[in-house]
Amino acid sequence: MQHKEWPVCLILTATPEAKALINMDSPLLRRVRPQEICPIEFKTDGPQLKNALQTLSRKGGVTDHQILEYDEFIQILIHASARRFGVAVEIGIMAIVNCRTEGGEVLDMGHFADAYEERMCVDDELNPFVAEHWSIIDTEKIMQRFDEERNLLR
């Protein structure tokens, strides 16, 4: 792994318990840089998520028609993604694709609702983009079910 002409870098993912093990092994700790990816929060990560989606919208040839300017919308997206940045961006990309597939140029809540339904296979009552009381939907359980079903298909 320390070959001068062909250096190799391994990226390993693990549970928090593995991080504790690495921190106890000083020779290993000198060779690795543990990084924890925490769930996203509206206050700290909302602006970055909004900027990412605005850039993707622009590059995708659609306008967000100010929907991304609403704090509540970004909060719904963060909640819908079970506070996972990558999933939030993925839902955004799917919404943009849905908009373009329909021949539209203006991204709206319906595109995000359709993207969430497609990705998570849920009805309207469990879709944070449709449900009136979106904040009480347990999106962690929905995400867990999605992951379990995806693993069964492999």
Backbone hydrogen bonds, N-H to C=O, Kabsch-Sander energy under -0.5 kcal/mol:
donor,donor_aa,acceptor,acceptor_aa,energy
8,V,1,M,-1.1
12,L,10,L,-0.6
18,A,15,T,-1.0
19,K,15,T,-1.2
20,A,16,P,-1.6
21,L,17,E,-1.7
22,I,18,A,-2.4
23,N,19,K,-2.3
24,M,20,A,-0.9
24,M,21,L,-0.6
25,D,21,L,-0.7
25,D,22,I,-1.1
26,S,24,M,-0.8
29,L,25,D,-2.7
30,R,26,S,-1.6
31,R,27,P,-0.6
31,R,28,L,-1.1
32,V,28,L,-1.2
37,I,35,Q,-0.5
38,C,36,E,-0.8
40,I,83,R,-2.5
45,D,41,E,-2.8
46,G,41,E,-0.7
46,G,42,F,-1.8
49,L,45,D,-2.4
50,K,46,G,-2.8
51,N,47,P,-2.5
52,A,48,Q,-2.3
53,L,49,L,-2.4
54,Q,50,K,-2.4
55,T,51,N,-2.3
56,L,52,A,-2.5
57,S,53,L,-2.6
58,R,54,Q,-2.4
59,K,55,T,-2.7
60,G,56,L,-1.9
61,G,58,R,-1.2
62,V,57,S,-2.6
63,T,105,E,-3.1
67,I,64,D,-2.5
69,E,66,Q,-1.5
70,Y,67,I,-1.1
71,D,69,E,-0.5
74,I,70,Y,-1.8
75,Q,71,D,-2.4
76,I,72,E,-2.4
77,L,73,F,-2.5
78,I,74,I,-2.5
79,H,75,Q,-2.4
80,A,76,I,-3.2
81,S,77,L,-1.9
82,A,79,H,-1.7
83,R,78,I,-2.7
84,R,81,S,-1.0
85,F,83,R,-0.6
88,A,84,R,-2.3
89,V,85,F,-2.4
90,E,86,G,-2.3
91,I,87,V,-2.7
92,G,88,A,-2.0
93,I,89,V,-2.7
94,M,90,E,-2.5
95,A,91,I,-2.3
96,I,92,G,-2.2
97,V,93,I,-2.6
98,N,94,M,-2.6
99,C,95,A,-2.4
100,R,96,I,-2.6
101,T,97,V,-2.9
102,E,98,N,-1.9
103,G,100,R,-1.3
104,G,99,C,-2.5
107,L,63,T,-3.2
107,L,105,E,-0.5
111,H,108,D,-0.9
112,F,108,D,-1.2
113,A,109,M,-2.6
114,D,110,G,-2.5
115,A,111,H,-2.0
116,Y,112,F,-2.5
117,E,113,A,-2.4
118,E,114,D,-2.6
119,R,115,A,-2.4
120,M,116,Y,-2.9
121,C,117,E,-1.9
126,L,123,D,-1.6
127,N,124,D,-1.6
130,V,127,N,-2.2
131,A,127,N,-3.0
134,W,131,A,-0.7
134,W,132,E,-0.8
136,I,133,H,-1.4
137,I,134,W,-1.3
139,T,137,I,-1.6
142,I,138,D,-1.5
143,M,139,T,-2.5
144,Q,140,E,-2.4
145,R,141,K,-2.7
146,F,142,I,-2.3
147,D,143,M,-2.7
148,E,144,Q,-2.6
149,E,145,R,-2.6
150,R,146,F,-2.4
151,N,147,D,-2.2
152,L,148,E,-1.6
153,L,149,E,-1.2
154,R,150,R,-0.5
154,R,151,N,-0.7
